[in-house]
Every structure is written in structure tokens, then in C-alpha cells.
Amino acid sequence: MQTNVLGKTFRSVSGVGLGTWQLGADWGNVSESDALAVLAASAEAGVTFFDTADVYGDGRSEQVIGKFLRDHTAGTTVTVATKMGRRMEQVPENYVLSNFRAWTDRSRKNLGVDTLDLVQLHCPPTAVVTSDEVYDALDTLVAEGAIANYGLSVETCDQALAAIARPNVATIQIILNAFRLKPLDAVLPAAKAAGVGIIARVPLASGLLAGKYTPATAFAANDHRNFNRDGSAFDVGETFSGVDYTVGLEAAGKFAELASTVEGTTAQAALAWVSQLDGVSSVIPGARSTEQARANAAAGSLPELGAAFNAGVSEIYDSLLRADIHPRW
């Protein structure tokens, strides 16, 4: 498994990590035993970075990770990144030290740790991203020992660039996949220059880049791929990366053809492409089964995809997606 330094945390983490939104059972049912099995399979396959949030299953994801860590203390070194800021309305006046303390105390209890490895503000409004007081409060949490490092999970490249300019921001989490290329323009170079780690989320465009969906594919009622296609619940860019589903299927078909020219499955090629980008610390696909967890982790060991593959990704994006996607995020 490829490993990288996670920005200003200076921790070594696996190039392919594990996103755990789905383990909170927010979109489709996942039992605790299945969730623990996914965590174990990932760790056994070399994954050393788990990403969660305090709102995933109202804390269930954090709690399951905490149980896993307690039961696997020997020989398992995992960095856990959590997120905060969506337990209340996302308005600037709620991003204050007292709330930060309450939210991080809850996450510390859920995870069973005294100090959180990394806490990220969870897609806050731009006014929060640019607030001096917010960073002062986060610095206070570090000084108090509640958190070791902090970063931001953002929706737009402009937000990412504003956060990267702050001296103590350790990481930026942003949507980055073969259907969302804008972060390559300025965000990755700026982060690398500042020593900020990039955590790439939604790397499979909500599954589109696995190449298995069709126009007839049905999603559960509580699955965001069903209820958030129009952005009615949260930023539409989080679902299928903001790509229209029909257009996405066409693009996914072309990506599958491209992936057939390299080693691994279509999904593994999509993950490897992100993890091999210069400046990406870890890519965090989700997994709902042990088989999927192992397959995702294996993408971190694939050979370099090469210039021809990269050109193919750009061609798909430019011909089908750029006009609708690039100006928005």
C-alpha cells in the first residue's frame, strides 16, 4: 500500500483510506457486525486512515470506529479524522468555541480517546472559512489538548484556497475524482506549496465511476443518491459529484472503456487515478462489505496509470462534464 504524509499532521497514512459515512447507516442498512468487519478488512489490507463525522448515524459511525480501535489495540495504528459543524444550523454564529468544545467532547467520547487525531469543519459556509475567530477557536482546542490537528472539508475550490492560506490548517478535504477535475488547477499546487494534506472524498462519484449503474438502477429511499439528486438535502455536488445522472452514465461508460486498458477493475482504476495525483494524501472511498473494502485497498498498490490514461480522463471531462461542473465548484 502506498503511504503519504497527511499534511501538517506529519502522520504517515495509507494512500487509500476508508470513508465511513455508510457505516452510520444513513443510506442503506449496515449492521454493527458488518461495519466492524469492514473496518477490520480495511485495516488488514493496509488501510491506516479512517474518515468519519459526528453526524454520520448521529455518532454511530464514530462509536463503531471507537469499538474497533478498542478491540484492535495490538498492531493496529490508525489515524482517525472526524468532522464537526453540522449538528446545528450551518450559520456563522454557531461556529464558536463553546460549540466546538461540546462537539469535540462528544466525538472524543464516541471514539474513546482523549485527543482527536484530526477534526475538520464539515463543509461550513464561506463566512466561516474566512473568519479569524474560527481559527482562533480551533487553535484553542489544540492548545487545550482536545484535538491534535484541524482541517476543513469544503465544497468549493475557492473555500479550499482560503483555508490553505491559514498557517495552522493541516488538511483540506475536497471532492476530487475523474468527474471533478477543478482542484487540479490551483488547489493541489497551493496545498503542496503550503504543506497541507489533501483528502479526496467522493472518489467514485457516488458509485458512478464503478461502472455498474444503469438507467434502471434503484436506490433506497434513505439513500442520498435517491433523495439528493436535486440538492434538496445538502450540496448537490455531494451526490454523483453534481453530475446529471444520465450524462454521468454516459461518462461512466467511457471511463470503463478507458479503465479496461489498465490493471484492475474500473473502480480500482478510478481510485488509483486519484491516489496517484501529486499532492493527494489519501483518497477515502466507502465500503459496505469486506470484499469491497479489500478491493478498494488494493487500488493503492496498482502501477502508475500513465500519461495516456490521464489524457483519457481529461478528454471525458472536457467533452461531457466541464461546461456544467467546472464553473460551479
Protein Blocks (a to p, Z undefined) as FASTA:
>chain_A
ZZddehjnopacdfbdcdfklmnopnocadfklmmmmmmmmmmnopabdcddfkggghmm
mmmmmmmmmmmmgopacdddddehilbccdfklmcfklmmmmmmmmmmmnopabdfbacd
ehiafklmmpmklmmmmmmmmmnomambdcdddfbfklmmmmmmpmklmbdcddddfklm
klmmmmmmmmmmnopacddehklgnolmnopacfklccdfklmklmmmnopmbcfklggn
lpafklmmmmmmmmmmmmmmpgcdfklmmmmmmmmpghiabdcdddfbfklmmmmmmmmm
gccebjmlmmmmmmmmmmmmmmmmmmmZZ
